[in-house]
Amino acid sequence: MAAKELKKAIYGALKSETENAKQLEAAIDVVATDTGALISVSDTVKDPMFEIGSAVPAPAMVLAVDAISRILLARKGGVHIVGHTDQRQFQSEGGGNWRLSTQRAKATYFILLHGGLPDGRIQEISGRADRQLRNVADPLSGENRRVEIMLEAL
C-alpha cells in the first residue's frame, strides 16, 4: 500500500462529496512510515477541525474523516487514532490538553465507525496532548492541532 495512492483516493473521495474539497485537502496529509501510512487531519487557518478547547468536530472534520473511513474500509490493516493539541494551555476538569487530545481521538473514532469502518479494525485510541508538536517553532500553530490515523501495513 503506497501512501501516495491512499492520499489520491482520499482526495478523490473528497472531490466527489464537497465543493470545499481543496480546503479540506490542505488539512489532510498522508505519509509512509515504517509501520504503514499515517493520515494527518490538521487545523488550517481558515477551517479548524475542532474549535479551540473543544472535542466537537466541525462539519469539515466530519466530511474528511467520513471520506477517510470509506477509503480505509477498502483496505486491510489495523487502525490507530491519536489526537494532538498545540501548547495553548487548555484547562478543564480532569486533564487539560491530555483529556482534550484523547476526546478528539475518540470523536474521530466515532466518525470512522459511522462511515462504516468496523470497530474490530481499531487497535488504539489515544491522546498525546502537546508532547509531539509538528511545528516546534510555532507551538500554537494549527498544524499542531491534529488527529492522526495510522493504517498498519500488512
C-alpha positions as CSV (number, residue, x, y, z in Angstrom):
1,M,0.0,0.0,0.0
2,A,1.6,3.3,-1.1
3,A,0.9,6.5,0.8
4,K,0.6,8.4,-2.5
5,E,-2.2,6.0,-3.6
6,L,-4.0,6.4,-0.3
7,K,-3.7,10.2,-0.5
8,K,-5.1,10.2,-4.0
9,A,-8.0,8.0,-3.0
10,I,-8.9,10.3,-0.1
11,Y,-8.7,13.4,-2.2
12,G,-10.8,11.7,-4.9
13,A,-13.5,10.8,-2.3
14,L,-13.5,14.4,-1.0
15,K,-13.9,15.9,-4.5
16,S,-16.9,13.7,-5.1
17,E,-18.6,14.8,-1.9
18,T,-18.0,18.5,-1.4
19,E,-17.3,21.8,-3.1
20,N,-14.8,22.6,-0.4
21,A,-12.5,19.7,-1.4
22,K,-9.5,22.0,-2.0
23,Q,-9.8,23.5,1.5
24,L,-10.1,20.0,3.1
25,E,-7.1,18.8,1.1
26,A,-5.0,21.5,2.7
27,A,-5.8,19.9,6.1
28,I,-5.0,16.3,5.1
29,D,-1.6,14.8,4.6
30,V,-0.6,11.2,4.1
31,V,2.9,9.9,4.6
32,A,4.5,6.5,4.5
33,T,6.0,5.3,7.8
34,D,7.9,2.1,8.8
35,T,4.6,0.6,10.1
36,G,2.1,1.8,7.5
37,A,0.5,5.0,6.2
38,L,-0.1,8.0,8.5
39,I,-3.0,10.2,7.7
40,S,-3.0,13.6,9.5
41,V,-6.0,15.8,9.6
42,S,-4.9,19.2,10.9
43,D,-6.4,22.6,11.6
44,T,-5.9,25.2,8.9
45,V,-6.1,28.9,9.4
46,K,-9.4,29.2,7.7
47,D,-11.1,25.9,8.8
48,P,-10.4,24.5,12.2
49,M,-11.3,20.8,12.5
50,F,-12.3,21.4,16.1
51,E,-12.9,24.7,17.8
52,I,-10.1,25.6,20.2
53,G,-10.7,23.8,23.5
54,S,-13.5,21.6,22.1
55,A,-13.7,18.0,21.0
56,V,-16.9,18.6,19.0
57,P,-15.9,18.1,15.3
58,A,-16.6,20.8,12.8
59,P,-18.6,19.8,9.7
60,A,-15.4,19.8,7.6
61,M,-13.8,17.3,10.0
62,V,-16.8,15.0,9.8
63,L,-16.7,15.2,6.0
64,A,-13.0,14.5,5.9
65,V,-13.0,11.6,8.3
66,D,-16.1,10.1,6.8
67,A,-14.3,10.0,3.4
68,I,-11.2,8.5,5.0
69,S,-13.4,5.8,6.6
70,R,-14.7,4.6,3.3
71,I,-11.2,4.5,1.9
72,L,-9.9,2.6,4.9
73,L,-12.8,0.2,4.6
74,A,-11.5,-0.9,1.2
75,R,-8.0,-1.6,2.6
76,K,-6.7,-4.1,5.1
77,G,-4.8,-3.4,8.3
78,G,-5.4,-2.2,11.9
79,V,-6.1,1.5,12.6
80,H,-4.6,3.6,15.3
81,I,-6.1,7.0,16.2
82,V,-4.0,9.6,18.0
83,G,-5.1,13.2,19.0
84,H,-2.7,16.1,19.4
85,T,-3.1,19.6,20.7
86,D,-1.0,22.8,20.4
87,Q,0.7,24.2,23.5
88,R,-2.2,26.5,24.3
89,Q,-3.0,25.6,27.9
90,F,-6.5,24.3,27.9
91,Q,-7.8,23.6,31.4
92,S,-10.8,21.6,32.3
93,E,-11.7,19.1,35.0
94,G,-9.5,16.1,34.7
95,G,-6.7,16.7,32.4
96,G,-6.5,19.8,30.2
97,N,-4.7,19.1,26.9
98,W,-4.3,15.3,27.7
99,R,-8.1,15.0,28.0
100,L,-8.8,17.2,25.0
101,S,-6.4,15.3,22.7
102,T,-7.9,12.0,23.8
103,Q,-11.5,13.3,23.4
104,R,-10.7,14.4,19.8
105,A,-9.3,11.0,19.0
106,K,-12.5,9.4,20.4
107,A,-14.6,11.8,18.3
108,T,-12.6,10.7,15.3
109,Y,-13.2,7.0,16.2
110,F,-17.0,7.6,16.2
111,I,-16.9,9.3,12.8
112,L,-14.9,6.4,11.4
113,L,-17.5,3.9,12.7
114,H,-20.3,6.0,11.3
115,G,-18.5,5.9,8.0
116,G,-18.6,2.1,8.0
117,L,-15.2,1.1,9.4
118,P,-15.7,-1.9,11.7
119,D,-14.9,-1.5,15.4
120,G,-12.7,-4.6,15.2
121,R,-10.2,-2.7,13.0
122,I,-9.5,-0.1,15.7
123,Q,-6.3,-1.0,17.6
124,E,-5.7,2.1,19.6
125,I,-7.3,5.4,20.6
126,S,-5.0,7.8,22.4
127,G,-4.1,11.4,23.1
128,R,-0.6,12.9,23.1
129,A,-1.6,16.4,24.3
130,D,1.1,18.9,23.2
131,R,4.0,16.4,23.6
132,Q,4.6,15.8,19.8
133,L,4.4,19.1,18.1
134,R,4.6,19.1,14.3
135,N,5.7,22.8,14.3
136,V,8.0,23.3,17.2
137,A,9.0,26.8,16.1
138,D,5.3,27.8,16.5
139,P,3.8,25.8,19.3
140,L,0.4,27.5,18.8
141,S,0.2,26.7,15.1
142,G,-2.9,24.9,13.7
143,E,-0.8,22.1,12.3
144,N,0.0,21.1,15.9
145,R,-3.8,20.6,16.5
146,R,-4.4,17.4,14.6
147,V,-5.7,13.9,14.6
148,E,-3.6,11.1,13.1
149,I,-5.0,8.0,11.7
150,M,-2.4,5.2,11.2
151,L,-3.2,2.4,8.8
152,E,-1.0,-0.5,9.6
153,A,0.8,-2.2,6.7
154,L,0.2,-5.9,6.3
